[in-house]
Amino acid sequence: MKTTILSFVLLFLAGPALAQAPVGNAEAAKGKISMCEGCHGIPDYRTAYPHVYHVPLIMGQQPVYIANALHEYKSGARSHPSMRAIAESLSDQDIADLAAYFSQDHK
């Protein structure tokens, strides 16, 4: 019973936030992906800024993960200078579109 009530309360509180999220358009994202594919579209790519690390491929990732990550970079909750600069330039609709595009498998 407590679990049911807690679930209802969480859903009730999250409802307005979920309802306001824009719907992503994968087709619209095609004009926005160049800034992502330069790093995230190259298998085994490594970058040297701000330090050397493996850049993950993001194609096929869950859209909620991509959107959350971009929002966290934009807010500063995630720290990476290049990603923060890119994310700060994105609107909420851009983020939703990119999440929709990269969640698909484009083989």
C-alpha positions as CSV (number, residue, x, y, z in Angstrom):
1,M,0.0,0.0,0.0
2,K,2.8,2.4,0.9
3,T,4.5,1.7,-2.4
4,T,1.4,2.4,-4.3
5,I,0.8,5.7,-2.5
6,L,4.4,6.7,-3.0
7,S,4.3,5.9,-6.7
8,F,1.2,8.0,-7.1
9,V,2.7,10.9,-5.2
10,L,5.9,10.8,-7.3
11,L,3.9,10.5,-10.6
12,F,1.7,13.4,-9.5
13,L,4.7,15.6,-8.7
14,A,6.6,14.7,-11.8
15,G,3.5,15.0,-14.1
16,P,3.9,18.7,-14.8
17,A,7.6,18.5,-15.6
18,L,7.0,15.5,-17.9
19,A,4.2,17.2,-19.7
20,Q,6.3,20.2,-20.5
21,A,9.2,18.3,-22.2
22,P,9.2,18.9,-25.9
23,V,8.7,16.0,-28.2
24,G,11.9,15.2,-30.2
25,N,11.9,15.1,-34.0
26,A,14.7,12.9,-35.4
27,E,14.3,14.4,-38.9
28,A,14.8,18.0,-37.6
29,A,17.9,16.9,-35.7
30,K,19.7,16.1,-39.0
31,G,20.6,19.7,-39.3
32,K,22.0,19.8,-35.8
33,I,24.1,16.7,-35.5
34,S,27.4,17.9,-37.0
35,M,28.6,19.2,-33.7
36,C,28.0,15.8,-32.1
37,E,29.2,13.4,-34.8
38,G,32.7,15.0,-35.0
39,C,33.5,13.2,-31.7
40,H,30.6,10.8,-30.9
41,G,30.3,9.3,-34.4
42,I,33.8,8.0,-34.7
43,P,34.5,4.4,-33.4
44,D,37.3,4.3,-30.9
45,Y,37.8,8.1,-31.0
46,R,39.9,9.7,-28.3
47,T,40.2,13.3,-27.5
48,A,43.0,15.2,-25.8
49,Y,40.9,18.1,-24.2
50,P,40.8,18.6,-21.3
51,H,42.6,15.3,-21.0
52,V,42.9,12.1,-23.1
53,Y,39.9,9.9,-22.8
54,H,37.7,7.6,-25.0
55,V,34.7,9.4,-26.4
56,P,31.6,7.2,-26.3
57,L,29.5,6.4,-29.3
58,I,26.0,7.7,-28.6
59,M,24.0,6.2,-31.4
60,G,21.3,3.8,-30.1
61,Q,21.5,5.3,-26.6
62,Q,18.2,5.8,-24.7
63,P,16.7,9.2,-25.5
64,V,16.0,10.1,-21.9
65,Y,19.7,9.5,-21.1
66,I,20.9,11.7,-24.0
67,A,18.5,14.5,-23.0
68,N,19.3,14.3,-19.3
69,A,23.1,14.4,-20.1
70,L,22.7,17.4,-22.3
71,H,20.6,19.2,-19.7
72,E,23.2,18.4,-17.0
73,Y,26.1,19.7,-19.2
74,K,24.0,22.8,-19.9
75,S,23.3,23.5,-16.2
76,G,26.9,22.7,-15.1
77,A,25.8,19.6,-13.2
78,R,28.2,17.6,-15.4
79,S,31.6,19.1,-16.0
80,H,33.3,19.0,-19.4
81,P,34.2,22.3,-21.1
82,S,33.5,21.3,-24.7
83,M,30.2,19.6,-23.9
84,R,29.1,22.5,-21.7
85,A,29.8,25.0,-24.4
86,I,27.8,22.9,-26.9
87,A,24.9,22.2,-24.6
88,E,24.6,25.9,-23.6
89,S,23.9,26.7,-27.3
90,L,21.0,24.2,-27.4
91,S,17.4,24.9,-26.8
92,D,15.2,22.4,-25.1
93,Q,13.7,21.5,-28.5
94,D,17.3,21.0,-29.9
95,I,18.0,18.6,-27.1
96,A,14.8,16.7,-27.6
97,D,15.5,16.4,-31.3
98,L,19.1,15.2,-30.8
99,A,17.9,12.7,-28.2
100,A,15.3,11.4,-30.7
101,Y,17.9,11.2,-33.5
102,F,20.7,9.5,-31.5
103,S,18.3,7.0,-29.9
104,Q,17.8,5.4,-33.3
105,D,20.1,2.9,-34.8
106,H,21.5,4.5,-38.0
107,K,23.6,1.6,-39.4
